Amino acid sequence: MSDHGAALDSLPPEGERVEVSKFSKIISIAAVVGGIGVAVSLCIFLFGGDSDLRKSFSYSWLFACYFFFTIALGGLFWTLLHHASNSGWGVAVRRVMEHLANMLPFAFLFFIPIIFLRGPRESLYEWMHLLSIGSDDALLKMKEPYLTMGFFFVRIFFYAIALCGIARLLRHWSVSQDATGDVRPTFLARRFSCGFIPIFAIAATFMAFDLLMGLDYTWFSTMWGVYIFAGSALASMAVIILTVTALRHHGYLKGVVSKEHYHIMGKLMFAFTVFWAYISFSQFFLYWYAKITEETKFYVLRNTEGWHFLSLFLVFGHFVVPFVFLLRQGAKKDMRQICAAAVWVLFVHMLDLYWIVIPERGPSITAGADLVMPGAFLLDIVAFVAVGASMLYLFLRSIGSYSIYPARDPRLLESARLLN
């Protein structure tokens, strides 16, 4: 990266604030759709009488919540990485990362129905039900120091406080610099981000253990946290690219973001496509080689009946297609092509989480039947639309709270003059 003479004279010293009114139609639609979706979802949780219906919808809700949680989680990762690595190029798009990271409190709020409401919670995680009835299962007894209700709630509270607190603190330093022009927030963010990264890694890893791997307490995977993290970083970079493009389309960021930034964001998306494939294959290969029943059951379930086709699709759709497409430099510098790649990445990430969560619904709803059962699939759509529309509404409402780029960051000129 080098400074090649670009000037920022045309940019206002206070930065650019997004006029939320430009997105008023999208915001209104998202508010209506999200409100109706959440209302319907709460009715199912609270008054859905039929235990099978509530159990099925609990899995749908977990799938939807975790998908949007991973995007916010990835936004926090990119913010931390930007500061810890003393990145110059990312200053221009850092506020978008911060906006995504600060959606984490809302993401945790959406988890409440499956974490704290008694009925759906017990039907979703079998180990909770077994503990409540005093099961003598040997494996559960071995894991009981970790799998206890009190410790479970303490961990969830820690994840929420740690991740949301880090996101809020980094945004506070960033925004305060806009007001004062002081360089100290830059050094504070850099120094503390190096310490926050291990906390982020622990919280993100054990959150994946507790809410996703915990769906089947008899299953083991030491690579699970990294697998979920890889998908989170990849999907959030796709959202960052799409958000920056949407803002540029409405006249923002044109003085600070160029095709060089798209090139770097495309390279990062390419890198995490490869990283996700590496972790995914490594986990599968180790299980295939060892042939331990407690481990292989995860893939056995997802390679029977209708799930087999989705498993094969993920191999090509999540790796081969984006790998080949993003390999070209032109695709990473062309906004239309990289946005198409970003949409595809989000689509396959959604399918990946669907493939992780939904097959665990249990014997009452078989994997093969689930792919063709209109009722069960409709529940998945309701949950996804409810959470997605609500998160979109909250994100667009907050994006105009302060300048869309850090106007007084000492490295803004370096970022605007990016050449790579």
N, C-alpha and C positions, 0 to 999 in steps of 0.2 A: 504494500500500500504506500502511496506517495502523494505528496501535495502538488497538484499541477495547476494552481493558480485560480481556482474558482473563487468568486467573491460572494459575500453574504450581505452586501450593502442593501440589497432590495428587501431583506427580511426585517420585519419589525423587531425591535430589541426585546419586546415582551413576549415574542413568540406568536404562534397561531392558535386561536381557540376555535374548535369545531362548532359550527352553528348546528345544534341538534335539530333545529327546525327543518334542515335539509333532509333529514331522515324521518320526518314526522309520519309519513305514510307507513313506513316499515315498522316504526315504533308502535303506532296505533294497532296495526295488524298483529304484531307480536304480543301486545298487551291483551288484546281480546282473545287470541288463540291460546296464549299461555294461561290466562285467567280461567277460561273454560276448561282447559286440559287439567289444570291443578285441581279445580273444583270437582271434576269427574273422578280424578285419581283419589282425592280425599274421601269421596263418597264410597269408592270401592274398598279403601282401607278401613273406613270406620263403620260402614253399613253394608258391606258386601257379603253378609250372611254366609254364603257358600264358602267353606274353608278351602276347597280346591281353587276357587276363583281368586281368593285373597293370596293363596300361595303362589299361583301362577303370576299374578300381577306384581308380587314382591320381587320376583326375578326380573320382570320387565322393567320395574322401577330401578333396580340396582344396575341393570345394563345401561339405562339412559343416564342415570346420575353419574356413573363412573366414566362414561364417555366424555361428558362435559367437564367432569373433574380433572381428567387427564389433560385436557386442553389448558385449563387454568394452572395446573401443576407444571406443565411444560413452560408456560409463560414465566413462572417463578424461576425455573431452571435457567432459562436463557438470560433473565435479568441477573441472576447470581453469576453465571459464567461470564457475562459481559463485564461485570465489575471485577471479579477475581482475576481475569486474564488481562485486565487493563486495556480492554478493547477500545479502539478508536473508531472503527467503521460503524459499530452498532449504535453510536450515540443518536444518530438521526432517527432510528426506529425503536429506541429503548422505551419510549413512553407507551408504545403499543404493547410491548412485553409487560410493562408495569400494569397497564390496564387489565390484561389477561390475568396476571398474577393476583390482582385485587378482586377478581371474581371468586376467589377461593372461599371467602366467608359465605357467599350465597350457595356455593356448591355443597358446603358442609350442612347448610340448612336443609337442602333437599334430601340429604341422607337420613334425616330424622325419622321418617316413617319406617325405614327398614332397620334402624339401629335402636330406637327407643320405644316404638309402639309395640306392646307386648305380643299381640297375636301374630302379625307379619314377621316379627323378629324370630320367634320360636319356630315358625314354619320354614323360615329361610335357612337358618343355620341349625343343622341337626344336633350338633354338640350341645347347644343350649337346651334343647328339649331333653336330651339324654341326661344332662346334669340335673334338670328339674325333677326327673323321675327316679334319680339315683341309679343309673346304669352301672353294671359291673364290667363294661367293655375294657379290656386290658390296655388297648392303645389309648383310649381316652383317659384312663387312669394315669398313663405315662405322661400325657400332655397336660394333665390337670393343673400343674403349677402355672402354666401359661393360659390355658383355656378355662378361665373362671370369669363369671359375670362382672365382678368388681374390677378385676384387672383389665377386662375388655373395655369397660367404660372409661377407665383411667387412660388407657392407650388412645382411644378415640379423642378424648379431651386434649391429650398431649399433641396429637397430630394437628388438631384444629388450631390450638394456641400457637404452636411452633410455626406452622406454615403460614397462617394468616398474619401472625405477628411479624415475621420476616418480611412478607410482602408489603405490609403497611409501613414498616420502618424504612425500607428502601425507597418507597414512594415519598414518604415524608422528607427524607433528605434530598431527593431529587427535586421536589416542588419548592422546598425552602430555598434551594440554590437559585431558582428562577426569581425569587423575591429579593434576595440579598446580593447575588452575584459572588458570594463567598466560595472559595475553592475547597474549603474544608469538607463539605459534604461528599465531594468526589473521593477524597482520601479516606473518609470514614466508611463509605460504601465499599471501597476496595478492600480495606483492612478487615471489616467485619464479614464481608461475603466469603472470604477464605475460611472463616470459622463457621459460617452458616451452612456451607455446603455439606459437611458431615451430618449436621442436624437434618438438613433437607433429605439426604440420602437415607438416613435411618427412618424418618417419618414416612417417606414415599414407599420404601421397601416394606415396612411392617403394615402400612395401610393396605398394600396389595395382598400381603399375607392374610390379614384379618378379614377383609371384606370379599376377596376373590378366592384365594386358596382355602379360606375357612368354609366355603360352601361344601367342601368335602374334607372333613378333618382327618380322614385316613390317607390322604394324598400328600406326597412329599415333593418339594422342589427347592433347591438352594439357589436356582437361577431365576426364580419367579419375579423377584423385585426388579431385577435388571431388565427382564423381558417387558414388563409393564412400563418401566421408565423409558425404554427405547421407543415404544409406541407413543408415549406421551410427548417426548421431545419432538418426534417426527410430526405428529399431528398438530402440535402447537405452532411449529414453524410454518406449516401450511396455512394456519389461520392468520398468522402474522403477515404472510405474503398477501393473502386475500384482503385483509384489513387495510394494509398500506395501499394496495391498488384501489380499493374503494375510496379511500381518502384522497388519493391523487386524482381520481376521476371527478371528485367534487371540488378540486382546486387547491387542496392542501398538500403540504410536504414537497411541492414541486421544486422549491429552492434548495432542499437538503437531501432528497432521495433521488438517486439516478439508477440507471441500469446496472451500474457497478454494485450497488447494494443488492439488487435482485440476483446478480451473479453469485455473490457470497451466500445469500440466503438459499439459493438453489443448490450450492455446493454443500451447505450444511444439511439440507433436506436429503441430498444424495448420500451423504456420509451416514446419516442415521437410517436410511433405507438399508444400506449394507450392514450396519451394526445390528439392526433388528433381525435381519436374515441370519447373521452369524449366531446371535444368541438363540434364536428359534431353532436353528438346525442343531446347534450344540446340545440343547436340552433334549430334542428328539433323539439324536444319535446316542447320547448316553443312556437313555431309557431303553432304546432298542437293543443296545449292546448288553446291558445288564439283565434285562428281562425280569425285573422284580415286579411282582404283581401289584404292590401298593403304588408303584410309579407308573407302570404301563397302562393302568386302568383309565387314566386321563385321555390317552390317545386311542385306546380301544373304543371308548364311548364315542369319540369324535370321528371315528373311521368306520362306523356302522350305519347302515340304512342311509337316510338322506344327508346326514352330516358329512359323509365321505366326500361328496361333491364340493361342499364348502371348504373342507380341508384342502383339497387339491386346488381350488380357486385361490386360496390365500397364498399358496406357494408361488403361483404365477402373478396374481394380482398385487400382492403386497411387496413382492421383491422383483421379479423378472420385468414386469411392465415398467414400473418407475425407474428401475436401474437402467434399462436400455434407453428410456426416454430422456432421463436427466444426464446421461453420459455425455451428450452433445453440449458444447459450450453455448451454441445458439439458443437452445431450449431454455437455458438458465438466464439468458440476457433478454429474451423476448417476453414481455409481460403477459401476452395472451397464452403462450405455451406454458410458462411456469405457473400461471393461474390454473390452467387446465390440469397440470400435474398436481397442484395443491388440492384441487377438488377431488381428484382421484385418490390421493393419499388419505384424505378425510373419509372417503367412502370405504376404503378397505380397512382403515383403522376401526370404523364403526362395525364392520363385519367381523373383525378380529375379536372385539369385545363381545359381540353377540355370540360368537363361536365359543368364547370362554365361559359366559354366564348361562345362557339359555339351556344347553344340554343338561345342566345340573338340576333342572326342575324336578327330576325324580321319576319314579316308576308310574305315577299317575298320569304323566304326560310324556310319552316316549319321544325320543329324539326324532325318529322318522316321521311320526305323526305331526310333530310340532311344525315342521316345515310346510305342511300342507293344511294344517288345521286353521281355518279362517278366524275362529274365536280367539285362540291363543296368540296368533300373529297380530290380531287387532289390538290386543292388550299391549303388545310391544310397541305398536305405532302410537297408541294413546300416550304411553309413558314418555316415549322419545319426543313427541311433539310438545307435550306439556312442559317438560324440563327444558327442551331446546328453545322454544318460543320465549319462555320466561327468562332464560339466561341471555338471549339476544336482546330482549327489552332492557334488562338491567345494564348490559354492556353498552348499548347505544345511549342510554340515558346518562351514563357516567363519563362517556368519552369526551364530553365538552366541558368538564369540570376545570381543566387547566390546559395550558399549552400542549399541543400534540407532539411537540419535540422540546427537549430541554434547552431553552433559549440561551441560558448563560453557562452552560457546561463549557469548560475551557477547551474541550476537544471537539466542539461542534464544527469548527472550521475544517479540522482534519477530516472529519467524517463527510462533510459536504464535498470535499475535494478528493474523495476516494478514487483511487485507480488501482485495479488489481489484475 
